[in-house]
Amino acid sequence: MKYFPPNCTAILQPFGQGIITAVKSRYRAFLLRTILCDLKKNIQNRFNVKVAMEWICGAWDDIN
């Protein structure tokens, strides 16, 4: 067994960082799109964990 030095994940796994960044940006797009549509329609919605998980799943499905 070989141990890696601490805090080397960012150096050894740059591909993972790109995927995480892509999912986060798509999730934020879902969030902003929903907020802007609600403001336009003058609706005040409350978001919950279920909705956030659905947006995260949708963001993951959008990744090529």
C-alpha positions, 0 to 999 in steps of 0.5 A: 500500500502506498499513501499519497501526500496530503492535499494532493487530490487537486493535483492528481485529479484535475479531471474531477475538478472539471466535472464538479465545476460543470455540475455546479454551474449547471445547478446554479443555472437551474436555480437562477432560471427558476428564480427569474421565472418566479420573479417574472410571474410574481410567485414566491416559492420555497425550495426544499432538498427534494427540488435541489436534488432533482436539479443536481440530477438534471445537472448531472444528466446534462454533462456530456 
